[in-house]
Amino acid sequence: MTIHVSPDAHPALVLNADFRPLSYYPLSLWSWQDAIKAVFLDRVNIVSEYDFLVRSPSFEIKLPSVVSLKTYIKPSRNPAFTRFNVFLRDRFECQYCGSTDDLTFDHWVPRSKGGQTTWDNVVTACSPCNLRKSNKSCDEIGMWPRKRPFEPTVFDLHNNGRLFPPNFLHDSWLDYLYWDAELEP
């Protein structure tokens, strides 16, 4: 009997050489194929494995569930300005009405009035609020964001990300996530 392994199945959590995830949001995951390739290129250590084997004519290996890099990669101090990170900073809520549906982003100072696409001028907005505000200033339309936009730190995004855990967390990953979370008695 042949069992086919989906490329999406059995991802490996990727840890830096200090055993912390390379990133939390999105969580640093590799496909099982990339994890095995890194093992054979001697770039990672296998920390934990799934109870699942893959075989070739000359070898067999358990799929890694957690790998750690052999060389430390210095983490970025400032998060990238991406749509996902803007949404994460704003907790996936429209900053005008609180909706969590049909999200986009809005320029606090409209681009037509000189506003830039920067952390300090972009907020998460639902499509209806974004259309209502259009290219007007907050003063003109009387719509104000709940929080003034700001450039978040990695710590800010990390804290907000805890509110939105990934859909799948393998048991073998839990020891390496949220080290600074309060322990239960």
DRENBAGU-228564 format. One record per residue (C-alpha): residue in three letters; x, y, z; residue number from 1. Coordinates in steps of 0.2 Angstrom, whole numbers, plus 2048, in hexadecimal, padded with zeros to 3 digits. Layout:
DRENBAGU-228564
+---------+-----+-----+-----+-----+
! residuo !   x !   y !   z ! num !
+---------+-----+-----+-----+-----+
!     ALA !   X !   Y !   Z ! NUM !
...
+---------+-----+-----+-----+-----+
***
This chain:
DRENBAGU-228564
+---------+-----+-----+-----+-----+
! residuo !   x !   y !   z ! num !
+---------+-----+-----+-----+-----+
!     MET ! 800 ! 800 ! 800 !   1 !
!     THR ! 807 ! 811 ! 7FB !   2 !
!     ILE ! 803 ! 820 ! 806 !   3 !
!     HIS ! 805 ! 831 ! 7FE !   4 !
!     VAL ! 80A ! 840 ! 808 !   5 !
!     SER ! 803 ! 850 ! 804 !   6 !
!     PRO ! 80F ! 85F ! 802 !   7 !
!     ASP ! 805 ! 869 ! 80F !   8 !
!     ALA ! 805 ! 85B ! 81C !   9 !
!     HIS ! 812 ! 859 ! 829 !  10 !
!     PRO ! 81A ! 86A ! 829 !  11 !
!     ALA ! 829 ! 86D ! 834 !  12 !
!     LEU ! 82B ! 87B ! 840 !  13 !
!     VAL ! 83B ! 884 ! 83D !  14 !
!     LEU ! 845 ! 88A ! 84C !  15 !
!     ASN ! 854 ! 896 ! 84C !  16 !
!     ALA ! 864 ! 88F ! 853 !  17 !
!     ASP ! 85E ! 896 ! 864 !  18 !
!     PHE ! 84F ! 88B ! 863 !  19 !
!     ARG ! 842 ! 899 ! 860 !  20 !
!     PRO ! 837 ! 899 ! 851 !  21 !
!     LEU ! 83E ! 8A3 ! 843 !  22 !
!     SER ! 82E ! 8AC ! 842 !  23 !
!     TYR ! 81D ! 8AB ! 84C !  24 !
!     TYR ! 812 ! 8B4 ! 840 !  25 !
!     PRO ! 811 ! 8AC ! 834 !  26 !
!     LEU ! 818 ! 89D ! 83D !  27 !
!     SER ! 829 ! 897 ! 835 !  28 !
!     LEU ! 824 ! 886 ! 82D !  29 !
!     TRP ! 82C ! 87C ! 81F !  30 !
!     SER ! 824 ! 86F ! 815 !  31 !
!     TRP ! 82A ! 85D ! 819 !  32 !
!     GLN ! 834 ! 85D ! 809 !  33 !
!     ASP ! 83D ! 86D ! 80D !  34 !
!     ALA ! 841 ! 867 ! 81E !  35 !
!     ILE ! 848 ! 856 ! 818 !  36 !
!     LYS ! 852 ! 860 ! 80B !  37 !
!     ALA ! 85A ! 86B ! 819 !  38 !
!     VAL ! 85E ! 85B ! 823 !  39 !
!     PHE ! 867 ! 853 ! 814 !  40 !
!     LEU ! 870 ! 864 ! 811 !  41 !
!     ASP ! 876 ! 864 ! 823 !  42 !
!     ARG ! 86E ! 875 ! 827 !  43 !
!     VAL ! 862 ! 86F ! 835 !  44 !
!     ASN ! 861 ! 864 ! 844 !  45 !
!     ILE ! 851 ! 859 ! 846 !  46 !
!     VAL ! 84A ! 85D ! 857 !  47 !
!     SER ! 83A ! 853 ! 856 !  48 !
!     GLU ! 832 ! 848 ! 849 !  49 !
!     TYR ! 821 ! 842 ! 844 !  50 !
!     ASP ! 81C ! 830 ! 845 !  51 !
!     PHE ! 81C ! 82F ! 832 !  52 !
!     LEU ! 82A ! 828 ! 827 !  53 !
!     VAL ! 82E ! 82C ! 815 !  54 !
!     ARG ! 839 ! 820 ! 80B !  55 !
!     SER ! 843 ! 81F ! 7FC !  56 !
!     PRO ! 84C ! 810 ! 7F5 !  57 !
!     SER ! 85C ! 813 ! 7FF !  58 !
!     PHE ! 855 ! 81B ! 80F !  59 !
!     GLU ! 847 ! 81F ! 81B !  60 !
!     ILE ! 844 ! 82E ! 826 !  61 !
!     LYS ! 837 ! 834 ! 832 !  62 !
!     LEU ! 830 ! 844 ! 82D !  63 !
!     PRO ! 837 ! 853 ! 838 !  64 !
!     SER ! 82A ! 85C ! 842 !  65 !
!     VAL ! 836 ! 869 ! 849 !  66 !
!     VAL ! 847 ! 86E ! 842 !  67 !
!     SER ! 854 ! 87A ! 849 !  68 !
!     LEU ! 860 ! 884 ! 83E !  69 !
!     LYS ! 872 ! 880 ! 840 !  70 !
!     THR ! 877 ! 892 ! 83D !  71 !
!     TYR ! 86F ! 8A0 ! 847 !  72 !
!     ILE ! 865 ! 8AD ! 83D !  73 !
!     LYS ! 863 ! 8BE ! 845 !  74 !
!     PRO ! 851 ! 8C2 ! 846 !  75 !
!     SER ! 84B ! 8D3 ! 83F !  76 !
!     ARG ! 847 ! 8E0 ! 84B !  77 !
!     ASN ! 83A ! 8E9 ! 841 !  78 !
!     PRO ! 82B ! 8DF ! 839 !  79 !
!     ALA ! 829 ! 8E0 ! 827 !  80 !
!     PHE ! 81B ! 8EC ! 821 !  81 !
!     THR ! 80F ! 8E0 ! 819 !  82 !
!     ARG ! 7FC ! 8DF ! 818 !  83 !
!     PHE ! 7FC ! 8D0 ! 824 !  84 !
!     ASN ! 807 ! 8D9 ! 831 !  85 !
!     VAL ! 7FB ! 8E9 ! 830 !  86 !
!     PHE ! 7EC ! 8DD ! 833 !  87 !
!     LEU ! 7F5 ! 8D5 ! 841 !  88 !
!     ARG ! 7FA ! 8E5 ! 849 !  89 !
!     ASP ! 7E8 ! 8EA ! 848 !  90 !
!     ARG ! 7E2 ! 8D9 ! 84E !  91 !
!     PHE ! 7D9 ! 8D5 ! 83E !  92 !
!     GLU ! 7CB ! 8E2 ! 842 !  93 !
!     CYS ! 7C5 ! 8F1 ! 838 !  94 !
!     GLN ! 7CC ! 900 ! 842 !  95 !
!     TYR ! 7BC ! 90A ! 83E !  96 !
!     CYS ! 7AE ! 8FE ! 843 !  97 !
!     GLY ! 7B6 ! 8EE ! 84A !  98 !
!     SER ! 7B0 ! 8E2 ! 83C !  99 !
!     THR ! 7BB ! 8D3 ! 838 ! 100 !
!     ASP ! 7B4 ! 8D0 ! 827 ! 101 !
!     ASP ! 7BA ! 8D5 ! 816 ! 102 !
!     LEU ! 7CA ! 8DE ! 81C ! 103 !
!     THR ! 7D5 ! 8E9 ! 812 ! 104 !
!     PHE ! 7DF ! 8F8 ! 817 ! 105 !
!     ASP ! 7DC ! 90B ! 817 ! 106 !
!     HIS ! 7E7 ! 91A ! 817 ! 107 !
!     TRP ! 7E4 ! 925 ! 826 ! 108 !
!     VAL ! 7EA ! 934 ! 81C ! 109 !
!     PRO ! 7E4 ! 930 ! 80A ! 110 !
!     ARG ! 7F1 ! 92D ! 7FD ! 111 !
!     SER ! 7E8 ! 93A ! 7F2 ! 112 !
!     LYS ! 7EC ! 947 ! 801 ! 113 !
!     GLY ! 7FE ! 942 ! 802 ! 114 !
!     GLY ! 7FC ! 933 ! 80E ! 115 !
!     GLN ! 80A ! 925 ! 80D ! 116 !
!     THR ! 808 ! 912 ! 80D ! 117 !
!     THR ! 811 ! 911 ! 81E ! 118 !
!     TRP ! 80E ! 909 ! 82F ! 119 !
!     ASP ! 809 ! 91A ! 836 ! 120 !
!     ASN ! 7FC ! 91D ! 828 ! 121 !
!     VAL ! 7F4 ! 90D ! 825 ! 122 !
!     VAL ! 7E6 ! 904 ! 82F ! 123 !
!     THR ! 7DC ! 8F4 ! 82D ! 124 !
!     ALA ! 7CB ! 8F8 ! 826 ! 125 !
!     CYS ! 7BC ! 8EE ! 820 ! 126 !
!     SER ! 7B7 ! 8F1 ! 80E ! 127 !
!     PRO ! 7A7 ! 8FB ! 813 ! 128 !
!     CYS ! 7B0 ! 907 ! 81E ! 129 !
!     ASN ! 7BE ! 909 ! 812 ! 130 !
!     LEU ! 7B1 ! 90D ! 804 ! 131 !
!     ARG ! 7A8 ! 919 ! 810 ! 132 !
!     LYS ! 7B8 ! 922 ! 815 ! 133 !
!     SER ! 7BE ! 922 ! 802 ! 134 !
!     ASN ! 7CB ! 930 ! 800 ! 135 !
!     LYS ! 7C5 ! 93B ! 80E ! 136 !
!     SER ! 7CF ! 93F ! 81D ! 137 !
!     CYS ! 7C8 ! 93A ! 82E ! 138 !
!     ASP ! 7C3 ! 94B ! 832 ! 139 !
!     GLU ! 7B9 ! 94D ! 822 ! 140 !
!     ILE ! 7AF ! 93D ! 825 ! 141 !
!     GLY ! 7AF ! 93C ! 838 ! 142 !
!     MET ! 7B7 ! 92B ! 838 ! 143 !
!     TRP ! 7C5 ! 928 ! 843 ! 144 !
!     PRO ! 7CF ! 918 ! 846 ! 145 !
!     ARG ! 7CE ! 910 ! 857 ! 146 !
!     LYS ! 7E1 ! 911 ! 859 ! 147 !
!     ARG ! 7EC ! 91C ! 850 ! 148 !
!     PRO ! 7F7 ! 912 ! 844 ! 149 !
!     PHE ! 809 ! 90F ! 84A ! 150 !
!     GLU ! 818 ! 904 ! 845 ! 151 !
!     PRO ! 817 ! 8F5 ! 850 ! 152 !
!     THR ! 826 ! 8EB ! 857 ! 153 !
!     VAL ! 828 ! 8D9 ! 855 ! 154 !
!     PHE ! 823 ! 8D7 ! 867 ! 155 !
!     ASP ! 812 ! 8E0 ! 863 ! 156 !
!     LEU ! 80F ! 8D4 ! 854 ! 157 !
!     HIS ! 814 ! 8C5 ! 85F ! 158 !
!     ASN ! 808 ! 8CA ! 86D ! 159 !
!     ASN ! 7F9 ! 8CD ! 860 ! 160 !
!     GLY ! 7FD ! 8BD ! 857 ! 161 !
!     ARG ! 7FA ! 8B3 ! 867 ! 162 !
!     LEU ! 7E8 ! 8B7 ! 865 ! 163 !
!     PHE ! 7E8 ! 8AF ! 854 ! 164 !
!     PRO ! 7F1 ! 89E ! 855 ! 165 !
!     PRO ! 7F4 ! 894 ! 845 ! 166 !
!     ASN ! 7E6 ! 887 ! 840 ! 167 !
!     PHE ! 7F3 ! 879 ! 843 ! 168 !
!     LEU ! 7FF ! 877 ! 851 ! 169 !
!     HIS ! 807 ! 866 ! 853 ! 170 !
!     ASP ! 80A ! 860 ! 865 ! 171 !
!     SER ! 81D ! 85F ! 861 ! 172 !
!     TRP ! 81E ! 872 ! 85E ! 173 !
!     LEU ! 816 ! 878 ! 86E ! 174 !
!     ASP ! 826 ! 878 ! 878 ! 175 !
!     TYR ! 82E ! 884 ! 86C ! 176 !
!     LEU ! 820 ! 891 ! 86B ! 177 !
!     TYR ! 81B ! 89F ! 877 ! 178 !
!     TRP ! 82A ! 89C ! 883 ! 179 !
!     ASP ! 825 ! 8AC ! 88C ! 180 !
!     ALA ! 813 ! 8A7 ! 88E ! 181 !
!     GLU ! 80D ! 8A5 ! 8A0 ! 182 !
!     LEU ! 80E ! 893 ! 8A6 ! 183 !
!     GLU ! 7FF ! 88B ! 8AD ! 184 !
!     PRO ! 800 ! 884 ! 8BF ! 185 !
+---------+-----+-----+-----+-----+
***
